Amino acid sequence: MDRILLAAPRGFCAGVAYAIEIVDLALKVHGAPLYVRHAIVHNEWVVKNFESQGVIFVEDIDDIPAGSTVVYSAHGVSPEVRRQSAERGLKIVDATCPLVTKVHNEAKHYAAKGYFMIYIGHRGHVEAEGTMGEAPDRMVLVETPQDAEELEIPHYEKLAVLSQTTLSVDEVMATMAVLVRRFPHLQKPPKGDICYATTNRQMAIRELAKECDLVLVVGSTTSSNSNRLREVAEQYGAEAHLLMSTDEILPSWRDSYKTVGISSGASTPEVLVQDVIGSLLNGRTGIPVEILETVKEDVAFKPNRDLLELAQAAR
Ligand code: SF4
């Protein structure tokens, strides 16, 4: 290995930093046990860290004792989950990423105007379930350009398209092209739904892949955007692997490649990237670690003032 090249931007996006800060604040205000519906972000390290502080992650609202506090994860929830929470008398702290909420609002807007919607997303992904839950009778899911080609729906005068925030930019463009050809009157939200962090990390890894023979993406197999990063690196010519920890590093990765590129998913703490760098170097000095920056990011979301003030008072 002659050098390590780090993608920039990589790692935590504004929505993940926001969700983690909200759980920290909610722990201060409400104490443990604190319930979180679904993994707060798709990273086992983050989840375990919170579990050690008394956070309990549940998939089903029925598993939360009545009257407790529940935090909704960054991926958002459907109105049905909100209804179940109200039925159990739960106190809600909402850590949904504002960029996911934006897509929910588009779904509500189109539903109210009588549109039928096509949602580009991954079946079974918690974000897709939450957004589609805004108008379950007025939305159909497609995953791939092939699905878009084969989609059979009645003729709707009012037809709109939405997407999950963490998909492959290239694949969504391909799926969108099929949909627009088949349904030329399709309405699109003014700005695309793939978020800035997904777009930027994919752009960065494209450039990285062009310069590397091996690209490692540090992230969880449950993380949609991390999986997409690995795929994009592969599409742009590099051998690419997704790994969560140094245990998964193969000895050949240290010796059989000239330039090793590293990126990380939007839910991956930087400490895990630094561990991987350390393990790749394995005590060797003189191997440069360089940064390939494609774009600067300055997006940040602030938790609401009430929660900040309550946390301050609870110190
Ligand atoms: S990946 Fe995008 S939509 Fe998802 S939490 Fe991060 S900023 Fe929000």
Residues whose N, C-alpha, C, O or C-beta is under 5 A from the ligand:
A	BS01	SF4	C13 A14 G15 V16 A74 C97 L99 V100 T165 C195 A197 A266
